[in-house]
Amino acid sequence: MESPASPRRRRISARTKLAFSSGSLEQAMVGAAGVATMIYYNQVLGVSPGLCGTAFLIASIVDAVSDPLVGALSDSVRTRWGRRHPFMFLSAFPLAVCFYLMYQPPDGLSEQGLFLWFTVTMVGVRLAKTFYAVPHSALGAELTDDYDERTSVWGWNWIVGLVGAVALGVFVMFVIFPSTPDYANGLLDPDRYTFLALFGAAFCFAAIMFCTLATADQIPFLHGKQSLADRTASYYRRFFHDTFANMRALVVNPSYLSVCLCWLILAISGGVIEIVATYTFVYAFDFSTEQIALRDIVRVPGALLVVVVAAWLTRLMDKKYTVISMIAVTTFLVGLPYCLRLLGWFPENGTIWLAIAFFGIWGLGFITLPVVPVVIDSQLVDVADEHELNTGNRAEGMIFAVRTFAIKLTQGLGGLIGGFGLELIAFPDDAATQGVSPEVIDGLLFMMGPLYYIIVYGGLGFAFLYRIDKRRHEEILRALEARRAAQ
């Protein structure tokens, strides 16, 4: 007989999935703009790659502290509007302001002044994202207890995020940074960054507000619906005690450590790709901004197929081995064009076969790529159930803080490695006039190919530590439902 709590294993309507998934469009905008961030501060404004990398590092240090704290706060606070929505609503305006300011520094600043401006505004963007993205992720974790439906929820989230990233990436390259007679690559045109600042700030604000308001009808179905008046003062005095108790339980949970370490390795490698790829496109392959937009277009098939592919693979291999196999395949394909160019086995610049070969290989890699984060997100929700069974606490905010931190770490440690990597290979601060030597080009290709392989494959072993399969999750849910029914 099913327990009275079994309605938690509900199916989620397409409308609700779409409303929740619209929240990923904020990250899609930040990611689309991120393609230009390092180029802007380094090649347009003249800040050294090392200083840019340091700014990314400082922002990541702030994230390392703020993300779990905001997650714990979101888990603990009770209001009439739920645990997640107040934070999401209040983050919209600060994020928009900081985004605008990051791409509009005052005139006349020295290199040190620009570095300080970049650091402060980036930290502001990251903090505002923390107060939005951590509760948003936790909201997705609370929508249903169903093992397979969770994969569908996060699949929708990644479809919307990837389609948004493609559309915004193409828009950024074709509309905001088009090639012109004065600038063969529009990313080097300083006047276009005002458009980026205005459009990006407005888009982020609108995406956050829409998601927050469109998912408000789900508040009655989430965990912890008590109003602030229903909670006693002693509960809040236990906030830090419960927070550290949750941390202690999570750091000894092998499945949680597996997902965290796997996410962080992928984030670091993805950050190197995100930062250095733009340099290789512009200087190693001589791609125009319009050709660079193909990078986003080839993501479309993977975005459209991710729900079906993820569902089929997780039923075939379960979640653990789906993640392992898809990481192995995707990594090989993403790094392959750079390795082939290093070996001299790739089409020459200026030929039609160059873009066909490069983006053809990446197109295959991007079919399997979205499956990895979708399934990892689903694993994190399963960990939240196991954590509740072990401790009696629902801690989706803290658990999903690692996801938000990993996404921001993509630009953080990835930016640090990329920035100091550019310093190490002596990449010029004004490459448009100074030119780039073959040795420097080889350094760019090494970071995008062999170094990328080393980082990902070196950390892939962490994925084998994951212990929750479908059978184990069913045992967890039955125990939780029995406990809830008895309370």
Stockholm file with secondary structure:
# STOCKHOLM 1.0

chainA/1-487         MESPASPRRRRISARTKLAFSSGSLEQAMVGAAGVATMIYYNQVLGVSPGLCGTAFLIASIVDAVSDPLVGALSDSVRTRWGRRHPFMFLSAFPLAVCFYLMYQPPDGLSEQGLFLWFTVTMVGVRLAKTFYAVPHSALGAELTDDYDERTSVWGWNWIVGLVGAVALGVFVMFVIFPSTPDYANGLLDPDRYTFLALFGAAFCFAAIMFCTLATADQIPFLHGKQSLADRTASYYRRFFHDTFANMRALVVNPSYLSVCLCWLILAISGGVIEIVATYTFVYAFDFSTEQIALRDIVRVPGALLVVVVAAWLTRLMDKKYTVISMIAVTTFLVGLPYCLRLLGWFPENGTIWLAIAFFGIWGLGFITLPVVPVVIDSQLVDVADEHELNTGNRAEGMIFAVRTFAIKLTQGLGGLIGGFGLELIAFPDDAATQGVSPEVIDGLLFMMGPLYYIIVYGGLGFAFLYRIDKRRHEEILRALEARRAAQ
#=GR chainA/1-487 SS CCCTTGGGSCCCCHHHHHHHHGGGHHHHHHHHHHHHHHHIIIIITCCCHHHHHHHHHHHHHHHHHHHHHHHHHHHHCCCTTTTTHHHHHHHHHHHHHHHHHHTCCCTTCCHHHHHHHHHHHHHHHHHHHHHHHHHHHHHHHHSCCCHHHHHHHHHHHHHHHHHHHHHHHHHIIIIISCCCSSCSSGGGCGGGHHHHHHHHHHHHHHHHHHHHHHTGGGGGGSSCCCCGGGSCHHHHHTHHHHHHHHHHHHHTCHHHHHHHHHHHHHHHHHHHHHHHHHHIIIIISCCCHHHHTHHHHTTHHHHHHHHHHHHHHHHHHHHHHHHHHHHHHHHHHHHHHHHHHHTTCSCCTTSHHHHHHHHHHHHHHHHHTTHHHHHHHHHHHHHHHHHHHHHSCCCHHHHHHHHHHHHHHTTTHHHHHHHHHHHHTTCCTTHHHHCCCHHHHHHHHHHHTHHHHHHHHHHGGGGGGCCCCHHHHHHHHHHHHHHHHHC
#=GC SS_cons         CCCTTGGGSCCCCHHHHHHHHGGGHHHHHHHHHHHHHHHIIIIITCCCHHHHHHHHHHHHHHHHHHHHHHHHHHHHCCCTTTTTHHHHHHHHHHHHHHHHHHTCCCTTCCHHHHHHHHHHHHHHHHHHHHHHHHHHHHHHHHSCCCHHHHHHHHHHHHHHHHHHHHHHHHHIIIIISCCCSSCSSGGGCGGGHHHHHHHHHHHHHHHHHHHHHHTGGGGGGSSCCCCGGGSCHHHHHTHHHHHHHHHHHHHTCHHHHHHHHHHHHHHHHHHHHHHHHHHIIIIISCCCHHHHTHHHHTTHHHHHHHHHHHHHHHHHHHHHHHHHHHHHHHHHHHHHHHHHHHTTCSCCTTSHHHHHHHHHHHHHHHHHTTHHHHHHHHHHHHHHHHHHHHHSCCCHHHHHHHHHHHHHHTTTHHHHHHHHHHHHTTCCTTHHHHCCCHHHHHHHHHHHTHHHHHHHHHHGGGGGGCCCCHHHHHHHHHHHHHHHHHC
//
